[in-house]
Amino acid sequence: MAKYRIAWLPGDGVGNDVLVATKIVLDKLQLDAEYIHGDIGWEFWKNEGNPLPNRTIDMMKTTDCALFGAITSKPKEEAAKELISELQGKGYVYFSPIVNLRQKFNLHTNLRPCKAYPGNPLNYKEGIDITIFRENTEGMYGGVEFFPLPKSVYDALDAAHPKMKKFKDAGLENIAMSTRIMTKLACARIVRNAFEYAKKYGKKSVTVVDKPNVLRETGGLMIRTAREVAKDFPDIRLDETNIDAQCMWLVKNPEKYEILVAENMFGDILSDLAAQLVGGLGFASSGNIGDDYAVFEPTHGSAPKYAGMYKVNPLATILTAKLMLDWLGETDGANRIENAVAAVVKEGWAKTYDMGGTNTSLEVAQAVADKI
């Protein structure tokens, strides 16, 4: 029996391409693992009305962690139109399977490293090494939304807050509402995880990013909680910034920042910005980490026009596999992957189209494997 059981979730578009490429590297490492395929993605939405079938959830519960490729998501109305005729009008509502996974498995911590590897012509600046901690289950992506706004919800809010009255004349049928719900528990957990990471890797600062001057209650809760947590780490500096200013400063002085921590939507924005500073989403890895399970995924999309062409940069997924090995405790294998990626980037002869090269995903993956 293999040491590890890993759920293998290709998903949509180029998801299969990048996982096939990454398997070349994992096989070279001779990782003692069994990879179990799981159905997830757009085809299952169209044909079954569920992009994350229950059979996949049941399978994942028998595994140690999951490696995920990419997903296609569309707005509710567009998604409904693509259901097969037998499912049309049956009340099926599309919900992102990766968001669903984060919530079902309570994968509360999204870890996104953004590192500028020397030799990468796409680096904005050398010396960038930022790790973003994004709270993964609450905030603006918590999924508590309404359209049209139910009268019961309006009445409850109107009774609780005087500013609701100004929306009444618009008509409830014309009001959409997305909530930003945050708990002290989740704020404390994501900030503590960031500080523990800083302590483990010798980082000097953690920057908490929000907008408490406008989002006074939710943003205020995050900042107040961060200050409480920071007292347990006196050797690590806590900085506080607003999301808009932080985006500007990331462009201006990205090398000054080590660890950023934010709620769900702000963390999403920061991580895509930081990824572009170090070469784009082709280099952006991530892990969705809970107390006893984790799903690892590159942060790029499914790029359906490239599906099956083995054209896209596989390094994001290969670096995602590195995060997976770190989480499994396979530190030596994780370090070997990162060193091999750094060597390939520095030498610069194996490059996919985004880096100005002509190599396929499989050729770049083989170059990495050859360095291990």
Summary of the structure (lengths in Angstrom):
residues: 372
radius of gyration: 21.4
end to end distance: 25.0
largest distance: 66.1
contacts: 1279
relative contact order: 0.17
helix: 48%
strand: 18%
